Amino acid sequence: MMNYQGFRFLERAKAECQCRYVVDRMNNPILEIAFPQTGKVRSRQIVSRSRARPTGKFPSWKMGRMIEWESINELNAYRLLDANPAALAYHEQPLTITYRLNGEVHRHYPDTMVQWGDSRELWEIKEATDASRPEVAERTRLMEDALPQLGFAYRIVLAEDLAKEPRLSNVLMLLKFGRAPIPALAREQIRQTFLLMPEVTWGSVLAGGLGKYGINHICRLILEGTLRLNIEAPLTANSLVQAVTNSAPPKLEV
């Protein structure tokens, strides 16, 4: 599997997209896609002492580094991406898009770039009221139409969906207990357990049925996509932890 940890994801995207750096201005409203300059890892600064609104850093086990966020909505997005086995990688403030709309030139800074298998998707995270504003809706339509020609999907992700419960609380629980890597022996023991019985109850995990660190190991394997748990529903003692038998990891729908 491709190693995207640290800043490798951004560097790989930059290397693969050099041919799209300056776009044909006659045929596409996207005039330029510019990645951060050499030595920088974000298109603009997020965390600084002078910012009035809350900002912070999220410790991503998946990316192996601190992810900077500038709103609780972005933080929730990174939490969900960290818990989504289908998301191979993500990067905050990855690039700047210069585009022409209604005869005027504008700049747009998508919040996040996500790698899904062989495809990349740019996310703009908005509350529903902001997403429905005419100028935002018009820009969204332009991006959705023009960016696929340049190798990117584009998506508005609603803050209300990111904060949906009980999913968010369940994700926080998985991240709390599942951050640490699993020793090879413990991983093999759990694999053997699920060969004998393809599912166990959440109650048995909490009761120590899989050992002292069973909850940590199970949560990590759910984050990795080896096991699955329905995090859209409230967790009870009867909730089932199941082995993933197909090759495609489960994907959280945002």
C-alpha distance (Angstrom), angle and dihedral (degrees) to the residues before:
residue distance angle dihedral
M1 . . .
M2 3.80 . .
N3 3.81 113.7 .
Y4 3.81 107.8 -128.2
Q5 3.80 98.0 164.1
G6 3.77 123.8 131.5
F7 3.79 109.9 2.4
R8 3.83 96.2 -32.2
F9 3.81 91.0 105.7
L10 3.80 93.2 58.8
E11 3.80 92.9 43.6
R12 3.80 91.6 50.4
A13 3.81 91.7 48.5
K14 3.81 90.9 49.1
A15 3.81 91.7 50.2
E16 3.80 93.5 48.9
C17 3.81 95.1 44.7
Q18 3.80 101.3 48.7
C19 3.81 89.3 106.6
R20 3.81 88.3 59.5
Y21 3.79 95.7 48.5
V22 3.81 94.1 105.6
V23 3.77 114.8 25.1
D24 3.80 129.7 -151.9
R25 3.79 101.0 -87.6
M26 3.81 93.3 -157.4
N27 3.80 98.5 60.5
N28 3.79 107.4 28.2
P29 3.83 131.4 50.1
I30 3.81 87.6 -142.7
L31 3.80 103.2 90.7
E32 3.79 99.8 178.6
I33 3.79 141.8 1.4
A34 3.80 107.8 -159.2
F35 3.79 124.8 -174.7
P36 3.82 120.5 -156.4
Q37 3.77 114.6 -71.1
T38 3.78 119.9 -99.8
G39 3.78 110.0 -70.0
K40 3.81 93.9 25.5
V41 3.80 127.2 93.0
R42 3.82 102.3 -167.4
S43 3.78 133.4 50.0
R44 3.80 89.9 -128.5
Q45 3.79 137.4 5.5
I46 3.80 116.4 -90.2
V47 3.80 109.8 174.4
S48 3.81 115.3 52.4
R49 3.78 137.1 137.6
S50 3.79 93.0 -116.6
R51 3.81 97.2 60.5
A52 3.80 113.4 109.5
R53 3.80 97.1 -156.9
P54 3.82 125.2 65.7
T55 3.80 117.3 -81.2
G56 3.76 131.1 167.7
K57 3.78 150.3 149.0
F58 3.79 127.5 -89.8
P59 3.84 119.0 -152.6
S60 3.81 103.8 -131.3
W61 3.80 115.9 -160.6
K62 3.81 88.6 -169.3
M63 3.79 97.1 53.1
G64 3.80 95.3 33.7
R65 3.81 93.6 -132.8
M66 3.80 144.7 69.7
I67 3.82 113.7 -75.6
E68 3.81 114.0 -150.5
W69 3.82 118.8 -135.7
E70 3.80 133.0 -175.3
S71 3.80 101.1 -165.3
I72 3.79 138.2 29.2
N73 3.80 86.5 -114.2
E74 3.81 91.1 60.6
L75 3.80 90.4 45.7
N76 3.81 89.8 54.3
A77 3.81 89.8 49.6
Y78 3.80 91.5 54.3
R79 3.79 91.4 46.9
L80 3.80 90.6 54.1
L81 3.80 93.2 44.6
D82 3.80 90.3 50.5
A83 3.82 88.3 53.9
N84 3.81 95.1 44.0
P85 3.82 110.6 93.3
A86 3.81 91.2 -164.3
A87 3.81 91.5 60.9
L88 3.80 103.4 84.2
A89 3.80 95.4 -175.6
Y90 3.79 143.9 -16.4
H91 3.79 137.8 -166.9
E92 3.80 132.0 -161.8
Q93 3.84 122.1 -126.7
P94 3.83 90.3 -2.6
L95 3.80 102.7 169.6
T96 3.79 149.3 -10.6
I97 3.80 122.1 -113.2
T98 3.80 118.7 -156.1
Y99 3.80 111.0 -162.7
R100 3.79 142.7 165.2
L101 3.80 120.1 -124.1
N102 3.80 125.7 170.8
G103 3.78 90.5 -10.7
E104 3.81 94.9 -54.2
V105 3.82 129.4 105.3
H106 3.82 117.5 -127.1
R107 3.79 138.8 174.4
H108 3.78 124.8 -133.2
Y109 3.82 127.7 -167.8
P110 3.83 109.8 -161.8
D111 3.78 111.9 -148.0
T112 3.79 98.6 -132.8
M113 3.80 144.3 6.6
V114 3.82 115.9 -147.2
Q115 3.80 128.2 -165.4
W116 3.83 113.3 -143.8
G117 3.79 108.8 179.7
D118 3.82 104.9 -64.6
S119 3.81 95.5 -13.5
R120 3.80 133.9 80.6
E121 3.78 125.1 -147.3
L122 3.80 129.0 -166.5
W123 3.80 115.9 -144.8
E124 3.77 128.6 -154.9
I125 3.81 109.4 -169.0
K126 3.80 115.1 -149.3
E127 3.76 140.9 156.7
A128 3.79 111.3 -111.7
T129 3.80 93.6 -107.6
D130 3.82 91.3 53.9
A131 3.80 93.7 44.3
S132 3.81 90.8 55.1
R133 3.81 95.1 53.6
P134 3.83 108.2 117.8
E135 3.82 95.4 -121.4
V136 3.82 92.2 49.3
A137 3.81 93.0 45.3
E138 3.81 90.7 50.1
R139 3.80 92.2 50.1
T140 3.80 90.2 47.1
R141 3.81 92.0 54.5
L142 3.80 90.6 49.6
M143 3.82 92.6 50.1
E144 3.80 93.3 45.4
D145 3.81 90.5 52.4
A146 3.82 100.6 40.1
L147 3.80 106.9 34.7
P148 3.84 99.1 62.5
Q149 3.82 87.7 65.1
L150 3.81 86.5 60.2
G151 3.79 97.4 46.9
F152 3.81 101.8 -93.0
A153 3.77 134.3 104.6
Y154 3.80 115.3 -148.6
R155 3.76 128.3 -148.2
I156 3.78 141.6 175.5
V157 3.81 108.4 -138.6
L158 3.79 114.4 -161.0
A159 3.79 119.5 -133.0
E160 3.79 90.1 -141.5
D161 3.81 90.6 59.9
L162 3.80 92.2 48.1
A163 3.82 90.7 54.9
K164 3.80 94.9 47.3
E165 3.80 115.1 139.3
P166 2.96 144.1 -102.7
R167 3.81 85.8 14.6
L168 3.80 96.5 64.9
S169 3.81 93.4 49.6
N170 3.80 90.3 47.9
V171 3.81 90.7 50.7
L172 3.81 90.6 50.6
M173 3.80 88.9 52.9
L174 3.82 92.2 50.4
L175 3.80 91.3 49.1
K176 3.80 92.3 46.8
F177 3.80 94.4 55.2
G178 3.80 102.2 25.6
R179 3.79 105.5 54.9
A180 3.80 98.0 97.5
P181 3.83 120.0 81.0
I182 3.81 117.2 -111.1
P183 3.82 119.7 -114.8
A184 3.80 111.9 -114.7
L185 3.81 93.7 -116.4
A186 3.81 93.4 51.6
R187 3.80 90.6 47.0
E188 3.80 90.8 53.8
Q189 3.81 92.3 46.9
I190 3.80 90.8 53.9
R191 3.80 90.8 46.7
Q192 3.80 89.7 54.0
T193 3.80 90.7 47.8
F194 3.80 92.3 55.4
L195 3.80 91.4 46.8
L196 3.80 87.7 61.1
M197 3.81 95.6 42.4
P198 3.82 119.3 14.9
E199 3.80 93.9 -151.6
V200 3.80 140.4 30.9
T201 3.78 130.4 -172.3
W202 3.77 122.4 -105.8
G203 3.79 87.3 -126.7
S204 3.80 91.5 60.8
V205 3.80 90.2 50.8
L206 3.81 91.2 51.9
A207 3.81 90.7 46.5
G208 3.80 91.3 57.8
G209 3.79 96.9 -105.2
L210 3.81 89.9 143.7
G211 3.77 96.1 43.4
K212 3.78 138.9 -86.5
Y213 3.80 93.2 -55.2
G214 3.79 95.3 32.7
I215 3.81 94.6 118.1
N216 3.82 90.9 52.2
H217 3.79 93.2 49.1
I218 3.81 94.5 44.0
C219 3.81 92.1 49.0
R220 3.81 90.8 49.6
L221 3.80 92.2 50.6
I222 3.81 90.1 49.4
L223 3.81 89.6 52.1
E224 3.81 89.9 49.5
G225 3.81 92.5 48.4
T226 3.81 97.5 -116.7
L227 3.81 90.2 113.6
R228 3.78 130.2 28.5
L229 3.79 134.4 -143.8
N230 3.79 126.6 178.3
I231 3.79 99.5 -115.4
E232 3.80 92.6 171.9
A233 3.82 88.9 75.8
P234 3.81 130.0 59.0
L235 3.80 111.4 -87.8
T236 3.79 115.0 -114.7
A237 3.78 134.5 168.0
N238 3.82 87.5 -94.7
S239 3.82 96.3 52.7
L240 3.80 109.6 120.7
V241 3.79 128.2 -124.9
Q242 3.80 107.2 -158.3
A243 3.78 137.0 -173.4
V244 3.80 115.0 -111.1
T245 3.78 105.7 -124.6
N246 3.82 101.7 179.0
S247 3.79 125.2 72.4
A248 3.81 96.2 -117.5
P249 3.82 113.1 82.1
P250 3.81 117.9 -129.9
K251 3.80 113.8 -91.3
L252 3.78 125.5 -145.2
E253 3.77 111.1 -134.4
V254 3.80 113.4 -135.0
